[in-house]
Amino acid sequence: MEFAECSICVDCAMFHANADTTGIDDPARLAEVTSVTGHYIVDCGDDGEGCAAFSWSRCDACGTPLGGARHRAYVEV
């Protein structure tokens, strides 16, 4: 198996790491996050290593352009 490193938003990180969507109140946003194909493996390393405190880059999983934290993750290619 081969994996690609990517950067994902907090909503996607919580969903892929813990199947947790309790922090998403907007039904459209919930659909956006849960409709992502593939399983992302979240890896922030030690003490936030691999995480950006704030970024405007699109989430590599759901594609949201909303600003916020981004977390390192891996997806099978």
HTML snippet that shows the backbone in 3Dmol.js (N, CA, C, O; Angstrom):
<script src="https://3Dmol.org/build/3Dmol-min.js"></script>
<div id="view" style="width:600px;height:400px;position:relative"></div>
<script>
const pdb = `
ATOM      1  N   MET A   1       0.838  -1.190   0.000  1.00  0.00           N
ATOM      2  CA  MET A   1       0.000   0.000   0.000  1.00  0.00           C
ATOM      3  C   MET A   1       0.873   1.240   0.000  1.00  0.00           C
ATOM      4  O   MET A   1       1.927   1.281   0.634  1.00  0.00           O
ATOM      5  N   GLU A   2       0.420   2.233  -0.713  1.00  0.00           N
ATOM      6  CA  GLU A   2       1.095   3.523  -0.738  1.00  0.00           C
ATOM      7  C   GLU A   2       0.186   4.575  -0.144  1.00  0.00           C
ATOM      8  O   GLU A   2      -1.027   4.549  -0.349  1.00  0.00           O
ATOM      9  N   PHE A   3       0.780   5.509   0.599  1.00  0.00           N
ATOM     10  CA  PHE A   3       0.020   6.574   1.235  1.00  0.00           C
ATOM     11  C   PHE A   3       0.574   7.927   0.830  1.00  0.00           C
ATOM     12  O   PHE A   3       1.781   8.089   0.646  1.00  0.00           O
ATOM     13  N   ALA A   4      -0.320   8.898   0.693  1.00  0.00           N
ATOM     14  CA  ALA A   4       0.074  10.274   0.392  1.00  0.00           C
ATOM     15  C   ALA A   4      -0.166  11.123   1.633  1.00  0.00           C
ATOM     16  O   ALA A   4      -1.187  10.981   2.306  1.00  0.00           O
ATOM     17  N   GLU A   5       0.780  12.004   1.930  1.00  0.00           N
ATOM     18  CA  GLU A   5       0.614  12.927   3.059  1.00  0.00           C
ATOM     19  C   GLU A   5      -0.290  14.074   2.617  1.00  0.00           C
ATOM     20  O   GLU A   5      -0.172  14.567   1.495  1.00  0.00           O
ATOM     21  N   CYS A   6      -1.180  14.490   3.491  1.00  0.00           N
ATOM     22  CA  CYS A   6      -2.075  15.596   3.177  1.00  0.00           C
ATOM     23  C   CYS A   6      -2.345  16.414   4.430  1.00  0.00           C
ATOM     24  O   CYS A   6      -1.870  16.090   5.519  1.00  0.00           O
ATOM     25  N   SER A   7      -3.114  17.475   4.253  1.00  0.00           N
ATOM     26  CA  SER A   7      -3.431  18.399   5.328  1.00  0.00           C
ATOM     27  C   SER A   7      -4.957  18.522   5.408  1.00  0.00           C
ATOM     28  O   SER A   7      -5.602  18.920   4.438  1.00  0.00           O
ATOM     29  N   ILE A   8      -5.528  18.179   6.567  1.00  0.00           N
ATOM     30  CA  ILE A   8      -6.988  18.182   6.689  1.00  0.00           C
ATOM     31  C   ILE A   8      -7.470  19.095   7.817  1.00  0.00           C
ATOM     32  O   ILE A   8      -6.741  19.374   8.769  1.00  0.00           O
ATOM     33  N   CYS A   9      -8.720  19.554   7.683  1.00  0.00           N
ATOM     34  CA  CYS A   9      -9.310  20.472   8.664  1.00  0.00           C
ATOM     35  C   CYS A   9      -9.684  19.730   9.952  1.00  0.00           C
ATOM     36  O   CYS A   9      -9.669  18.500   9.995  1.00  0.00           O
ATOM     37  N   VAL A  10     -10.013  20.475  10.978  1.00  0.00           N
ATOM     38  CA  VAL A  10     -10.363  19.917  12.280  1.00  0.00           C
ATOM     39  C   VAL A  10     -11.589  19.015  12.182  1.00  0.00           C
ATOM     40  O   VAL A  10     -11.608  17.936  12.773  1.00  0.00           O
ATOM     41  N   ASP A  11     -12.618  19.446  11.439  1.00  0.00           N
ATOM     42  CA  ASP A  11     -13.828  18.622  11.310  1.00  0.00           C
ATOM     43  C   ASP A  11     -13.495  17.262  10.713  1.00  0.00           C
ATOM     44  O   ASP A  11     -13.962  16.235  11.205  1.00  0.00           O
ATOM     45  N   CYS A  12     -12.695  17.250   9.662  1.00  0.00           N
ATOM     46  CA  CYS A  12     -12.316  15.979   9.034  1.00  0.00           C
ATOM     47  C   CYS A  12     -11.424  15.155   9.954  1.00  0.00           C
ATOM     48  O   CYS A  12     -11.557  13.932  10.011  1.00  0.00           O
ATOM     49  N   ALA A  13     -10.518  15.809  10.675  1.00  0.00           N
ATOM     50  CA  ALA A  13      -9.644  15.084  11.602  1.00  0.00           C
ATOM     51  C   ALA A  13     -10.474  14.380  12.673  1.00  0.00           C
ATOM     52  O   ALA A  13     -10.229  13.212  12.972  1.00  0.00           O
ATOM     53  N   MET A  14     -11.442  15.070  13.247  1.00  0.00           N
ATOM     54  CA  MET A  14     -12.290  14.460  14.276  1.00  0.00           C
ATOM     55  C   MET A  14     -13.124  13.315  13.699  1.00  0.00           C
ATOM     56  O   MET A  14     -13.299  12.281  14.343  1.00  0.00           O
ATOM     57  N   PHE A  15     -13.633  13.507  12.488  1.00  0.00           N
ATOM     58  CA  PHE A  15     -14.457  12.477  11.854  1.00  0.00           C
ATOM     59  C   PHE A  15     -13.627  11.234  11.521  1.00  0.00           C
ATOM     60  O   PHE A  15     -14.051  10.113  11.800  1.00  0.00           O
ATOM     61  N   HIS A  16     -12.458  11.430  10.931  1.00  0.00           N
ATOM     62  CA  HIS A  16     -11.653  10.285  10.511  1.00  0.00           C
ATOM     63  C   HIS A  16     -10.920   9.620  11.670  1.00  0.00           C
ATOM     64  O   HIS A  16     -10.681   8.414  11.625  1.00  0.00           O
ATOM     65  N   ALA A  17     -10.562  10.363  12.692  1.00  0.00           N
ATOM     66  CA  ALA A  17      -9.857   9.770  13.830  1.00  0.00           C
ATOM     67  C   ALA A  17     -10.813   9.098  14.815  1.00  0.00           C
ATOM     68  O   ALA A  17     -10.495   8.051  15.378  1.00  0.00           O
ATOM     69  N   ASN A  18     -11.992   9.708  15.021  1.00  0.00           N
ATOM     70  CA  ASN A  18     -12.878   9.236  16.095  1.00  0.00           C
ATOM     71  C   ASN A  18     -14.320   8.995  15.665  1.00  0.00           C
ATOM     72  O   ASN A  18     -15.154   8.643  16.500  1.00  0.00           O
ATOM     73  N   ALA A  19     -14.635   9.176  14.382  1.00  0.00           N
ATOM     74  CA  ALA A  19     -16.025   9.096  13.893  1.00  0.00           C
ATOM     75  C   ALA A  19     -16.911  10.056  14.684  1.00  0.00           C
ATOM     76  O   ALA A  19     -18.072   9.758  14.963  1.00  0.00           O
ATOM     77  N   ASP A  20     -16.349  11.212  15.043  1.00  0.00           N
ATOM     78  CA  ASP A  20     -17.039  12.200  15.871  1.00  0.00           C
ATOM     79  C   ASP A  20     -17.449  13.406  15.028  1.00  0.00           C
ATOM     80  O   ASP A  20     -16.602  14.108  14.477  1.00  0.00           O
ATOM     81  N   THR A  21     -18.741  13.634  14.937  1.00  0.00           N
ATOM     82  CA  THR A  21     -19.256  14.803  14.209  1.00  0.00           C
ATOM     83  C   THR A  21     -20.069  15.704  15.127  1.00  0.00           C
ATOM     84  O   THR A  21     -20.819  16.553  14.646  1.00  0.00           O
ATOM     85  N   THR A  22     -19.934  15.535  16.446  1.00  0.00           N
ATOM     86  CA  THR A  22     -20.749  16.303  17.390  1.00  0.00           C
ATOM     87  C   THR A  22     -20.471  17.794  17.337  1.00  0.00           C
ATOM     88  O   THR A  22     -21.319  18.581  17.756  1.00  0.00           O
ATOM     89  N   GLY A  23     -19.322  18.211  16.840  1.00  0.00           N
ATOM     90  CA  GLY A  23     -18.995  19.635  16.771  1.00  0.00           C
ATOM     91  C   GLY A  23     -19.512  20.316  15.510  1.00  0.00           C
ATOM     92  O   GLY A  23     -19.291  21.513  15.322  1.00  0.00           O
ATOM     93  N   ILE A  24     -20.193  19.578  14.651  1.00  0.00           N
ATOM     94  CA  ILE A  24     -20.687  20.145  13.385  1.00  0.00           C
ATOM     95  C   ILE A  24     -22.193  20.353  13.490  1.00  0.00           C
ATOM     96  O   ILE A  24     -22.958  19.388  13.512  1.00  0.00           O
ATOM     97  N   ASP A  25     -22.618  21.617  13.555  1.00  0.00           N
ATOM     98  CA  ASP A  25     -24.039  21.947  13.703  1.00  0.00           C
ATOM     99  C   ASP A  25     -24.762  22.153  12.375  1.00  0.00           C
ATOM    100  O   ASP A  25     -25.975  21.957  12.297  1.00  0.00           O
ATOM    101  N   ASP A  26     -24.045  22.538  11.351  1.00  0.00           N
ATOM    102  CA  ASP A  26     -24.635  22.848  10.054  1.00  0.00           C
ATOM    103  C   ASP A  26     -24.816  21.569   9.230  1.00  0.00           C
ATOM    104  O   ASP A  26     -23.832  20.886   8.949  1.00  0.00           O
ATOM    105  N   PRO A  27     -26.057  21.227   8.833  1.00  0.00           N
ATOM    106  CA  PRO A  27     -26.303  20.003   8.065  1.00  0.00           C
ATOM    107  C   PRO A  27     -25.521  19.948   6.749  1.00  0.00           C
ATOM    108  O   PRO A  27     -25.079  18.874   6.340  1.00  0.00           O
ATOM    109  N   ALA A  28     -25.346  21.087   6.088  1.00  0.00           N
ATOM    110  CA  ALA A  28     -24.587  21.106   4.835  1.00  0.00           C
ATOM    111  C   ALA A  28     -23.120  20.776   5.094  1.00  0.00           C
ATOM    112  O   ALA A  28     -22.502  20.041   4.325  1.00  0.00           O
ATOM    113  N   ARG A  29     -22.569  21.314   6.169  1.00  0.00           N
ATOM    114  CA  ARG A  29     -21.168  21.033   6.529  1.00  0.00           C
ATOM    115  C   ARG A  29     -21.009  19.576   6.932  1.00  0.00           C
ATOM    116  O   ARG A  29     -20.014  18.943   6.579  1.00  0.00           O
ATOM    117  N   LEU A  30     -21.973  19.037   7.665  1.00  0.00           N
ATOM    118  CA  LEU A  30     -21.941  17.635   8.069  1.00  0.00           C
ATOM    119  C   LEU A  30     -21.911  16.731   6.837  1.00  0.00           C
ATOM    120  O   LEU A  30     -21.139  15.773   6.788  1.00  0.00           O
ATOM    121  N   ALA A  31     -22.739  17.030   5.854  1.00  0.00           N
ATOM    122  CA  ALA A  31     -22.778  16.250   4.619  1.00  0.00           C
ATOM    123  C   ALA A  31     -21.446  16.341   3.884  1.00  0.00           C
ATOM    124  O   ALA A  31     -20.976  15.357   3.312  1.00  0.00           O
ATOM    125  N   GLU A  32     -20.841  17.529   3.902  1.00  0.00           N
ATOM    126  CA  GLU A  32     -19.553  17.757   3.238  1.00  0.00           C
ATOM    127  C   GLU A  32     -18.467  16.863   3.839  1.00  0.00           C
ATOM    128  O   GLU A  32     -17.695  16.234   3.116  1.00  0.00           O
ATOM    129  N   VAL A  33     -18.421  16.816   5.162  1.00  0.00           N
ATOM    130  CA  VAL A  33     -17.384  16.049   5.864  1.00  0.00           C
ATOM    131  C   VAL A  33     -17.615  14.544   5.744  1.00  0.00           C
ATOM    132  O   VAL A  33     -16.671  13.791   5.508  1.00  0.00           O
ATOM    133  N   THR A  34     -18.846  14.107   5.902  1.00  0.00           N
ATOM    134  CA  THR A  34     -19.127  12.666   5.908  1.00  0.00           C
ATOM    135  C   THR A  34     -19.190  12.056   4.513  1.00  0.00           C
ATOM    136  O   THR A  34     -19.205  10.832   4.380  1.00  0.00           O
ATOM    137  N   SER A  35     -19.227  12.881   3.475  1.00  0.00           N
ATOM    138  CA  SER A  35     -19.275  12.335   2.121  1.00  0.00           C
ATOM    139  C   SER A  35     -17.890  12.121   1.514  1.00  0.00           C
ATOM    140  O   SER A  35     -17.783  11.696   0.363  1.00  0.00           O
ATOM    141  N   VAL A  36     -16.845  12.404   2.257  1.00  0.00           N
ATOM    142  CA  VAL A  36     -15.478  12.255   1.776  1.00  0.00           C
ATOM    143  C   VAL A  36     -15.189  10.785   1.490  1.00  0.00           C
ATOM    144  O   VAL A  36     -15.460   9.919   2.321  1.00  0.00           O
ATOM    145  N   THR A  37     -14.639  10.510   0.311  1.00  0.00           N
ATOM    146  CA  THR A  37     -14.261   9.140  -0.005  1.00  0.00           C
ATOM    147  C   THR A  37     -12.857   8.870   0.499  1.00  0.00           C
ATOM    148  O   THR A  37     -12.020   9.773   0.528  1.00  0.00           O
ATOM    149  N   GLY A  38     -12.599   7.664   0.887  1.00  0.00           N
ATOM    150  CA  GLY A  38     -11.296   7.295   1.431  1.00  0.00           C
ATOM    151  C   GLY A  38     -11.252   7.520   2.926  1.00  0.00           C
ATOM    152  O   GLY A  38     -12.029   8.297   3.480  1.00  0.00           O
ATOM    153  N   HIS A  39     -10.335   6.833   3.563  1.00  0.00           N
ATOM    154  CA  HIS A  39     -10.154   6.979   5.007  1.00  0.00           C
ATOM    155  C   HIS A  39      -8.825   7.669   5.257  1.00  0.00           C
ATOM    156  O   HIS A  39      -7.780   7.201   4.804  1.00  0.00           O
ATOM    157  N   TYR A  40      -8.865   8.766   5.968  1.00  0.00           N
ATOM    158  CA  TYR A  40      -7.675   9.534   6.279  1.00  0.00           C
ATOM    159  C   TYR A  40      -7.160   9.129   7.654  1.00  0.00           C
ATOM    160  O   TYR A  40      -7.925   9.068   8.616  1.00  0.00           O
ATOM    161  N   ILE A  41      -5.874   8.856   7.744  1.00  0.00           N
ATOM    162  CA  ILE A  41      -5.233   8.486   8.999  1.00  0.00           C
ATOM    163  C   ILE A  41      -4.578   9.739   9.550  1.00  0.00           C
ATOM    164  O   ILE A  41      -3.647  10.272   8.946  1.00  0.00           O
ATOM    165  N   VAL A  42      -5.057  10.214  10.692  1.00  0.00           N
ATOM    166  CA  VAL A  42      -4.581  11.469  11.276  1.00  0.00           C
ATOM    167  C   VAL A  42      -3.315  11.207  12.083  1.00  0.00           C
ATOM    168  O   VAL A  42      -3.260  10.269  12.878  1.00  0.00           O
ATOM    169  N   ASP A  43      -2.298  12.044  11.874  1.00  0.00           N
ATOM    170  CA  ASP A  43      -1.025  11.903  12.582  1.00  0.00           C
ATOM    171  C   ASP A  43      -0.456  13.274  12.878  1.00  0.00           C
ATOM    172  O   ASP A  43       0.162  13.894  12.012  1.00  0.00           O
ATOM    173  N   CYS A  44      -0.658  13.751  14.089  1.00  0.00           N
ATOM    174  CA  CYS A  44      -0.113  15.061  14.467  1.00  0.00           C
ATOM    175  C   CYS A  44       1.261  14.959  15.106  1.00  0.00           C
ATOM    176  O   CYS A  44       1.880  15.983  15.396  1.00  0.00           O
ATOM    177  N   GLY A  45       1.753  13.745  15.332  1.00  0.00           N
ATOM    178  CA  GLY A  45       3.067  13.598  15.944  1.00  0.00           C
ATOM    179  C   GLY A  45       3.040  14.062  17.394  1.00  0.00           C
ATOM    180  O   GLY A  45       1.985  14.079  18.028  1.00  0.00           O
ATOM    181  N   ASP A  46       4.192  14.434  17.910  1.00  0.00           N
ATOM    182  CA  ASP A  46       4.318  14.878  19.292  1.00  0.00           C
ATOM    183  C   ASP A  46       4.145  16.385  19.397  1.00  0.00           C
ATOM    184  O   ASP A  46       4.662  17.134  18.568  1.00  0.00           O
ATOM    185  N   ASP A  47       3.425  16.825  20.408  1.00  0.00           N
ATOM    186  CA  ASP A  47       3.252  18.246  20.719  1.00  0.00           C
ATOM    187  C   ASP A  47       2.814  19.080  19.514  1.00  0.00           C
ATOM    188  O   ASP A  47       3.329  20.175  19.291  1.00  0.00           O
ATOM    189  N   GLY A  48       1.869  18.560  18.744  1.00  0.00           N
ATOM    190  CA  GLY A  48       1.321  19.320  17.627  1.00  0.00           C
ATOM    191  C   GLY A  48       2.186  19.335  16.391  1.00  0.00           C
ATOM    192  O   GLY A  48       1.881  20.045  15.432  1.00  0.00           O
ATOM    193  N   GLU A  49       3.268  18.562  16.390  1.00  0.00           N
ATOM    194  CA  GLU A  49       4.128  18.476  15.206  1.00  0.00           C
ATOM    195  C   GLU A  49       3.278  18.027  14.019  1.00  0.00           C
ATOM    196  O   GLU A  49       2.517  17.065  14.125  1.00  0.00           O
ATOM    197  N   GLY A  50       3.407  18.711  12.912  1.00  0.00           N
ATOM    198  CA  GLY A  50       2.628  18.350  11.732  1.00  0.00           C
ATOM    199  C   GLY A  50       1.271  19.023  11.676  1.00  0.00           C
ATOM    200  O   GLY A  50       0.466  18.730  10.793  1.00  0.00           O
ATOM    201  N   CYS A  51       1.010  19.929  12.617  1.00  0.00           N
ATOM    202  CA  CYS A  51      -0.261  20.645  12.624  1.00  0.00           C
ATOM    203  C   CYS A  51      -0.008  22.144  12.440  1.00  0.00           C
ATOM    204  O   CYS A  51       0.912  22.709  13.032  1.00  0.00           O
ATOM    205  N   ALA A  52      -0.826  22.765  11.623  1.00  0.00           N
ATOM    206  CA  ALA A  52      -0.734  24.204  11.421  1.00  0.00           C
ATOM    207  C   ALA A  52      -1.803  24.861  12.288  1.00  0.00           C
ATOM    208  O   ALA A  52      -2.980  24.518  12.180  1.00  0.00           O
ATOM    209  N   ALA A  53      -1.416  25.790  13.136  1.00  0.00           N
ATOM    210  CA  ALA A  53      -2.361  26.442  14.031  1.00  0.00           C
ATOM    211  C   ALA A  53      -3.449  27.172  13.262  1.00  0.00           C
ATOM    212  O   ALA A  53      -4.596  27.234  13.704  1.00  0.00           O
ATOM    213  N   PHE A  54      -3.089  27.726  12.110  1.00  0.00           N
ATOM    214  CA  PHE A  54      -4.093  28.409  11.290  1.00  0.00           C
ATOM    215  C   PHE A  54      -3.638  28.412   9.840  1.00  0.00           C
ATOM    216  O   PHE A  54      -2.471  28.660   9.535  1.00  0.00           O
ATOM    217  N   SER A  55      -4.578  28.135   8.963  1.00  0.00           N
ATOM    218  CA  SER A  55      -4.260  28.109   7.539  1.00  0.00           C
ATOM    219  C   SER A  55      -5.492  28.456   6.722  1.00  0.00           C
ATOM    220  O   SER A  55      -6.620  28.174   7.126  1.00  0.00           O
ATOM    221  N   TRP A  56      -5.264  29.068   5.574  1.00  0.00           N
ATOM    222  CA  TRP A  56      -6.340  29.329   4.617  1.00  0.00           C
ATOM    223  C   TRP A  56      -6.319  28.299   3.495  1.00  0.00           C
ATOM    224  O   TRP A  56      -7.127  28.377   2.570  1.00  0.00           O
ATOM    225  N   SER A  57      -5.408  27.339   3.565  1.00  0.00           N
ATOM    226  CA  SER A  57      -5.348  26.339   2.493  1.00  0.00           C
ATOM    227  C   SER A  57      -6.567  25.423   2.562  1.00  0.00           C
ATOM    228  O   SER A  57      -7.103  25.167   3.640  1.00  0.00           O
ATOM    229  N   ARG A  58      -7.000  24.934   1.400  1.00  0.00           N
ATOM    230  CA  ARG A  58      -8.154  24.033   1.351  1.00  0.00           C
ATOM    231  C   ARG A  58      -7.826  22.727   2.069  1.00  0.00           C
ATOM    232  O   ARG A  58      -6.689  22.255   2.047  1.00  0.00           O
ATOM    233  N   CYS A  59      -8.828  22.165   2.693  1.00  0.00           N
ATOM    234  CA  CYS A  59      -8.689  20.846   3.311  1.00  0.00           C
ATOM    235  C   CYS A  59      -8.531  19.827   2.188  1.00  0.00           C
ATOM    236  O   CYS A  59      -9.302  19.842   1.227  1.00  0.00           O
ATOM    237  N   ASP A  60      -7.556  18.956   2.296  1.00  0.00           N
ATOM    238  CA  ASP A  60      -7.321  17.950   1.267  1.00  0.00           C
ATOM    239  C   ASP A  60      -8.384  16.854   1.273  1.00  0.00           C
ATOM    240  O   ASP A  60      -8.484  16.099   0.307  1.00  0.00           O
ATOM    241  N   ALA A  61      -9.169  16.750   2.325  1.00  0.00           N
ATOM    242  CA  ALA A  61     -10.230  15.736   2.381  1.00  0.00           C
ATOM    243  C   ALA A  61     -11.549  16.293   1.856  1.00  0.00           C
ATOM    244  O   ALA A  61     -12.042  15.838   0.823  1.00  0.00           O
ATOM    245  N   CYS A  62     -12.127  17.275   2.553  1.00  0.00           N
ATOM    246  CA  CYS A  62     -13.456  17.776   2.179  1.00  0.00           C
ATOM    247  C   CYS A  62     -13.407  18.976   1.237  1.00  0.00           C
ATOM    248  O   CYS A  62     -14.414  19.323   0.620  1.00  0.00           O
ATOM    249  N   GLY A  63     -12.238  19.610   1.124  1.00  0.00           N
ATOM    250  CA  GLY A  63     -12.083  20.738   0.205  1.00  0.00           C
ATOM    251  C   GLY A  63     -12.534  22.079   0.734  1.00  0.00           C
ATOM    252  O   GLY A  63     -12.529  23.058  -0.013  1.00  0.00           O
ATOM    253  N   THR A  64     -12.927  22.163   1.999  1.00  0.00           N
ATOM    254  CA  THR A  64     -13.406  23.441   2.531  1.00  0.00           C
ATOM    255  C   THR A  64     -12.320  24.519   2.448  1.00  0.00           C
ATOM    256  O   THR A  64     -11.153  24.255   2.740  1.00  0.00           O
ATOM    257  N   PRO A  65     -12.709  25.729   2.049  1.00  0.00           N
ATOM    258  CA  PRO A  65     -11.766  26.837   2.021  1.00  0.00           C
ATOM    259  C   PRO A  65     -11.782  27.628   3.342  1.00  0.00           C
ATOM    260  O   PRO A  65     -11.067  28.621   3.479  1.00  0.00           O
ATOM    261  N   LEU A  66     -12.596  27.187   4.306  1.00  0.00           N
ATOM    262  CA  LEU A  66     -12.693  27.896   5.582  1.00  0.00           C
ATOM    263  C   LEU A  66     -11.352  27.878   6.300  1.00  0.00           C
ATOM    264  O   LEU A  66     -10.669  26.855   6.330  1.00  0.00           O
ATOM    265  N   GLY A  67     -10.983  29.005   6.873  1.00  0.00           N
ATOM    266  CA  GLY A  67      -9.733  29.096   7.610  1.00  0.00           C
ATOM    267  C   GLY A  67      -9.819  28.338   8.920  1.00  0.00           C
ATOM    268  O   GLY A  67     -10.898  28.204   9.497  1.00  0.00           O
ATOM    269  N   GLY A  68      -8.676  27.839   9.393  1.00  0.00           N
ATOM    270  CA  GLY A  68      -8.621  27.134  10.665  1.00  0.00           C
ATOM    271  C   GLY A  68      -7.394  26.247  10.733  1.00  0.00           C
ATOM    272  O   GLY A  68      -6.519  26.297   9.869  1.00  0.00           O
ATOM    273  N   ALA A  69      -7.349  25.445  11.763  1.00  0.00           N
ATOM    274  CA  ALA A  69      -6.223  24.535  11.945  1.00  0.00           C
ATOM    275  C   ALA A  69      -6.228  23.466  10.861  1.00  0.00           C
ATOM    276  O   ALA A  69      -7.285  23.088  10.355  1.00  0.00           O
ATOM    277  N   ARG A  70      -5.056  22.989  10.513  1.00  0.00           N
ATOM    278  CA  ARG A  70      -4.901  21.879   9.578  1.00  0.00           C
ATOM    279  C   ARG A  70      -4.024  20.831  10.249  1.00  0.00           C
ATOM    280  O   ARG A  70      -3.052  21.158  10.929  1.00  0.00           O
ATOM    281  N   HIS A  71      -4.378  19.577  10.048  1.00  0.00           N
ATOM    282  CA  HIS A  71      -3.654  18.472  10.668  1.00  0.00           C
ATOM    283  C   HIS A  71      -3.082  17.551   9.601  1.00  0.00           C
ATOM    284  O   HIS A  71      -3.702  17.318   8.563  1.00  0.00           O
ATOM    285  N   ARG A  72      -1.891  17.033   9.873  1.00  0.00           N
ATOM    286  CA  ARG A  72      -1.264  16.102   8.948  1.00  0.00           C
ATOM    287  C   ARG A  72      -2.040  14.794   8.977  1.00  0.00           C
ATOM    288  O   ARG A  72      -2.423  14.306  10.040  1.00  0.00           O
ATOM    289  N   ALA A  73      -2.262  14.242   7.805  1.00  0.00           N
ATOM    290  CA  ALA A  73      -2.943  12.953   7.700  1.00  0.00           C
ATOM    291  C   ALA A  73      -2.389  12.225   6.486  1.00  0.00           C
ATOM    292  O   ALA A  73      -1.669  12.798   5.669  1.00  0.00           O
ATOM    293  N   TYR A  74      -2.739  10.957   6.388  1.00  0.00           N
ATOM    294  CA  TYR A  74      -2.300  10.132   5.266  1.00  0.00           C
ATOM    295  C   TYR A  74      -3.513   9.440   4.686  1.00  0.00           C
ATOM    296  O   TYR A  74      -4.426   9.052   5.415  1.00  0.00           O
ATOM    297  N   VAL A  75      -3.521   9.284   3.365  1.00  0.00           N
ATOM    298  CA  VAL A  75      -4.616   8.606   2.680  1.00  0.00           C
ATOM    299  C   VAL A  75      -3.988   7.642   1.678  1.00  0.00           C
ATOM    300  O   VAL A  75      -2.966   7.939   1.059  1.00  0.00           O
ATOM    301  N   GLU A  76      -4.623   6.481   1.535  1.00  0.00           N
ATOM    302  CA  GLU A  76      -4.129   5.485   0.584  1.00  0.00           C
ATOM    303  C   GLU A  76      -4.335   5.978  -0.842  1.00  0.00           C
ATOM    304  O   GLU A  76      -5.401   6.488  -1.185  1.00  0.00           O
ATOM    305  N   VAL A  77      -3.310   5.822  -1.664  1.00  0.00           N
ATOM    306  CA  VAL A  77      -3.416   6.231  -3.076  1.00  0.00           C
ATOM    307  C   VAL A  77      -3.380   5.026  -3.995  1.00  0.00           C
ATOM    308  O   VAL A  77      -3.457   5.176  -5.214  1.00  0.00           O
TER     309      VAL A  77
END
`;
const viewer = $3Dmol.createViewer("view");
viewer.addModel(pdb, "pdb");
viewer.setStyle({}, {cartoon: {color: "spectrum"}});
viewer.zoomTo();
viewer.render();
</script>
